[in-house]
Amino acid sequence: MTSEKVSIRWKLCAYFIGFSVLLLLILWLMQTVLLDSIYAIYTKASMTEHSKVIAENIDNPELDSLLISISQENEISVYVLDEIGNIRSATERSTSVRPGKAPEDMFRYWDLASKNGGTYITKTESGGVFTDSGIFLEYDPSHFTGNVPKRNDYSSMIIATEVFSSSGERFLIVLLSRIEPIASMGDVLMIILAVASIFAFAAGIVFAYIASKGLARPIKNLSDSARQLATGDYDTVFEGGGCREITQLSDTLNNTAKKLGKTEKLRRELLANVSHDLRTPLTMIGGYGEMMRDIPGENNSENIQIIIDETKRLTKLVNDALDLSKLQSGTFNYCPRVFCVTDEAYDIVTQFEKLSGGKHRISFINSEDIYINADETLVSEAIYNLVNNAVNHSGDSSEITVRQEVFGEKVKISVVDNGRGISPELLEDIWERYQKGMGGGTGLGLAIVSTAVRMCSGKCGVESELGKGSKFWIEFDIAKK
């Protein structure tokens, strides 16, 4: 079975189990390989801290009680030597050592502590021996005369610290701790770890099964809803849950389904609208053509003009569809350059004034020439479509105002008409293709405007009120001089 065919639930379960196994391997590694080292590090840190406490209380009259307390509670031996080698205070884990003269070997610790900034720390891997006074020494046969004592077979940690009393007297604090208890308890710890590993692994499997099921459920629900959406059911609902990312994904998919449903609705309306828009001019062209052919005297300029007008309607519909398709597919050759948008708007207004034949009063208001860096063809088409939209949706003798305004580093070109306006429920989708608003047309003009302006890094907007007209605007960055 390939990995692509394994469900996310079982993949998550495998990951959780793998993570549990990894944790158990780390625990076994700590027990079998690193336990002695970790224990030695802990012992060293603990003894260093105790040595600091004793040094701080070197003048304390209750020093002997403090040494006994530290020795019994932490299983360490403690010795305090003066600078001439006398044992001033001492205590071992099980018995107290009576003050007396320390062996000369103890002075080695003093020399080593002085050379190491006041503290000497060592770990004897091969054990050591105790003198007749009970003092532990590192095992070195050359230190002894006569019979060489037998060394101990356990490791030990020794810390020697040089300190000074308030009167300036110098002392050496020696702390000793055996490290053999870990070895003696190794078998017990291994048994405990083995039992704990079995229970932990079993609990890990149960947890992995439950957790993977809980995490995978919302993803599986989204997958099922996505398959339902793929069949064309745009009313399907994506249910999130479990975590923030899945909830955000479900919200995005619900919004996508809503948009797809709306697009499908527009597609169906397009088929009806386009079929109507095509059928009507084609029927008229065909009917007038047959009439001019069959009926004497009907081959006149009026009938020919009707055929020409209907042909123009078909041409505009096809051209708008092709233009929008080219813009949205990315095949349009975008060529930005710096040009005067004021002159472009003025030429379009002048063109519409001539074409309107006095039916519409179109004015252009501006205060200065403004230059922008964009594709001149796209900007010109956007302004043309806005003015044409205002003309088509305004009655005869209407007033249309094209205004150029500058706001900081932005230039806004707005087209204001006093037509019928647009109802609020249509404003949200007015820039979508095939939306015809309150009037006729191909329903592609504003979609072309929106796409063209967006490609030029501009913005577009609309303000409208029923019975009072509409204001469409586009905005661009002013080119830097």
VENMOWO-V343046 format. One record per residue. N is the residue number from 1. RES is the residue in one letter. OMEGA is omega as a letter, one per 20 degrees, with the letter a starting at -180 (* if undefined). NEAR is the number of other C-alpha atoms within 8 Angstrom. Layout:
<<N RES OMEGA NEAR> <N RES OMEGA NEAR>>
//
This chain:
<<1 M r 4> <2 T a 5> <3 S a 5> <4 E a 5> <5 K r 6> <6 V a 9> <7 S a 7> <8 I r 7> <9 R a 10> <10 W r 9> <11 K r 9> <12 L r 10> <13 C r 13> <14 A r 9> <15 Y r 8> <16 F r 11> <17 I r 12> <18 G r 8> <19 F r 8> <20 S r 11> <21 V r 9> <22 L r 8> <23 L r 8> <24 L r 10> <25 L r 8> <26 I r 8> <27 L r 8> <28 W r 9> <29 L r 9> <30 M a 9> <31 Q a 10> <32 T a 7> <33 V a 7> <34 L a 9> <35 L a 9> <36 D a 8> <37 S r 7> <38 I r 8> <39 Y r 10> <40 A r 10> <41 I r 8> <42 Y a 8> <43 T r 10> <44 K r 9> <45 A a 8> <46 S a 8> <47 M r 10> <48 T r 9> <49 E r 8> <50 H r 9> <51 S r 12> <52 K r 8> <53 V a 8> <54 I r 12> <55 A r 9> <56 E a 7> <57 N a 8> <58 I r 9> <59 D a 8> <60 N r 6> <61 P a 5> <62 E a 6> <63 L a 11> <64 D r 9> <65 S r 7> <66 L r 9> <67 L r 12> <68 I r 10> <69 S a 8> <70 I a 11> <71 S a 14> <72 Q a 10> <73 E a 6> <74 N r 6> <75 E r 9> <76 I r 13> <77 S a 12> <78 V r 13> <79 Y r 13> <80 V a 12> <81 L r 14> <82 D a 12> <83 E r 9> <84 I r 5> <85 G r 12> <86 N r 11> <87 I a 13> <88 R r 10> <89 S r 9> <90 A r 15> <91 T r 13> <92 E a 12> <93 R a 9> <94 S a 5> <95 T r 6> <96 S r 7> <97 V a 9> <98 R r 6> <99 P r 9> <100 G a 7> <101 K r 7> <102 A r 11> <103 P a 7> <104 E r 7> <105 D a 8> <106 M r 10> <107 F r 9> <108 R r 8> <109 Y a 10> <110 W r 12> <111 D a 8> <112 L r 10> <113 A a 14> <114 S a 10> <115 K a 7> <116 N r 8> <117 G r 6> <118 G a 10> <119 T r 12> <120 Y a 12> <121 I r 8> <122 T r 7> <123 K a 8> <124 T a 11> <125 E a 7> <126 S r 10> <127 G a 13> <128 G a 14> <129 V r 12> <130 F r 9> <131 T r 8> <132 D r 5> <133 S r 8> <134 G a 7> <135 I a 8> <136 F r 9> <137 L r 10> <138 E a 8> <139 Y r 9> <140 D a 6> <141 P a 6> <142 S a 5> <143 H a 6> <144 F r 8> <145 T a 6> <146 G r 4> <147 N r 5> <148 V a 7> <149 P r 5> <150 K a 5> <151 R r 9> <152 N a 8> <153 D r 7> <154 Y r 11> <155 S a 12> <156 S r 14> <157 M a 15> <158 I r 13> <159 I r 15> <160 A a 14> <161 T r 13> <162 E a 13> <163 V r 10> <164 F r 10> <165 S a 10> <166 S r 6> <167 S r 5> <168 G a 6> <169 E a 9> <170 R r 10> <171 F r 12> <172 L r 14> <173 I r 16> <174 V r 11> <175 L a 13> <176 L r 12> <177 S r 11> <178 R a 10> <179 I a 11> <180 E a 9> <181 P a 7> <182 I a 9> <183 A a 6> <184 S a 7> <185 M a 8> <186 G a 8> <187 D r 7> <188 V r 7> <189 L r 9> <190 M r 9> <191 I r 8> <192 I a 8> <193 L r 9> <194 A r 8> <195 V r 8> <196 A r 8> <197 S r 9> <198 I r 8> <199 F a 8> <200 A r 9> <201 F r 12> <202 A r 8> <203 A r 8> <204 G r 11> <205 I r 11> <206 V r 8> <207 F a 8> <208 A a 13> <209 Y a 9> <210 I a 8> <211 A a 9> <212 S r 12> <213 K r 9> <214 G a 9> <215 L a 10> <216 A a 10> <217 R a 8> <218 P r 13> <219 I r 10> <220 K r 8> <221 N r 10> <222 L r 12> <223 S r 8> <224 D r 8> <225 S r 11> <226 A r 9> <227 R r 8> <228 Q r 10> <229 L a 12> <230 A r 7> <231 T r 6> <232 G r 6> <233 D a 8> <234 Y r 9> <235 D a 8> <236 T a 9> <237 V r 6> <238 F a 12> <239 E r 9> <240 G r 13> <241 G r 8> <242 G r 9> <243 C a 6> <244 R a 7> <245 E r 6> <246 I r 12> <247 T r 12> <248 Q r 9> <249 L r 9> <250 S r 12> <251 D r 10> <252 T r 8> <253 L r 9> <254 N r 10> <255 N r 8> <256 T r 8> <257 A r 12> <258 K r 10> <259 K r 8> <260 L r 9> <261 G r 10> <262 K r 8> <263 T r 8> <264 E r 8> <265 K r 8> <266 L r 10> <267 R r 8> <268 R r 8> <269 E r 9> <270 L r 10> <271 L r 8> <272 A a 8> <273 N a 8> <274 V r 9> <275 S r 9> <276 H a 8> <277 D r 9> <278 L a 9> <279 R a 8> <280 T r 8> <281 P r 12> <282 L r 9> <283 T a 8> <284 M r 10> <285 I r 12> <286 G a 8> <287 G r 8> <288 Y r 10> <289 G r 9> <290 E r 8> <291 M r 9> <292 M r 13> <293 R a 8> <294 D a 6> <295 I r 7> <296 P r 7> <297 G a 6> <298 E r 8> <299 N a 9> <300 N a 8> <301 S a 6> <302 E r 6> <303 N r 11> <304 I r 9> <305 Q r 8> <306 I r 9> <307 I r 12> <308 I a 8> <309 D r 8> <310 E r 12> <311 T r 10> <312 K r 8> <313 R r 9> <314 L a 11> <315 T a 8> <316 K r 8> <317 L a 9> <318 V a 8> <319 N r 8> <320 D r 12> <321 A r 9> <322 L r 8> <323 D a 9> <324 L r 12> <325 S a 8> <326 K r 10> <327 L a 12> <328 Q r 8> <329 S r 7> <330 G a 6> <331 T r 7> <332 F a 7> <333 N a 4> <334 Y a 5> <335 C a 6> <336 P r 8> <337 R r 9> <338 V r 9> <339 F a 9> <340 C a 10> <341 V r 10> <342 T r 12> <343 D a 8> <344 E r 9> <345 A a 11> <346 Y a 9> <347 D a 8> <348 I r 11> <349 V r 13> <350 T r 8> <351 Q a 8> <352 F r 10> <353 E r 12> <354 K a 8> <355 L a 6> <356 S r 8> <357 G r 7> <358 G r 8> <359 K a 8> <360 H r 13> <361 R a 10> <362 I a 11> <363 S r 8> <364 F a 11> <365 I r 8> <366 N a 9> <367 S a 6> <368 E r 5> <369 D a 9> <370 I r 9> <371 Y r 11> <372 I r 13> <373 N a 11> <374 A r 11> <375 D a 11> <376 E a 9> <377 T a 6> <378 L r 10> <379 V r 12> <380 S a 11> <381 E r 10> <382 A r 13> <383 I a 11> <384 Y a 9> <385 N r 11> <386 L r 13> <387 V r 11> <388 N r 9> <389 N r 9> <390 A r 13> <391 V a 10> <392 N a 8> <393 H r 9> <394 S r 11> <395 G r 8> <396 D a 6> <397 S r 8> <398 S r 12> <399 E a 9> <400 I a 14> <401 T r 12> <402 V a 14> <403 R r 10> <404 Q a 13> <405 E a 9> <406 V r 8> <407 F a 7> <408 G r 4> <409 E r 7> <410 K r 10> <411 V a 13> <412 K r 12> <413 I a 11> <414 S r 12> <415 V a 14> <416 V r 12> <417 D r 13> <418 N a 13> <419 G a 13> <420 R a 12> <421 G a 13> <422 I r 13> <423 S a 10> <424 P a 8> <425 E r 5> <426 L a 9> <427 L a 9> <428 E a 7> <429 D a 7> <430 I a 10> <431 W r 9> <432 E r 9> <433 R r 9> <434 Y r 11> <435 Q a 11> <436 K r 10> <437 G a 9> <438 M a 8> <439 G a 6> <440 G a 7> <441 G a 7> <442 T a 10> <443 G a 12> <444 L a 14> <445 G a 12> <446 L r 13> <447 A r 13> <448 I r 13> <449 V a 13> <450 S a 12> <451 T a 11> <452 A a 13> <453 V r 15> <454 R r 9> <455 M r 7> <456 C r 11> <457 S r 7> <458 G r 11> <459 K r 10> <460 C a 10> <461 G a 7> <462 V r 9> <463 E a 7> <464 S r 12> <465 E a 11> <466 L r 9> <467 G a 8> <468 K r 10> <469 G a 14> <470 S r 15> <471 K r 11> <472 F a 12> <473 W r 11> <474 I a 12> <475 E r 11> <476 F r 12> <477 D r 10> <478 I a 11> <479 A r 8> <480 K a 3> <481 K * 2>>
//
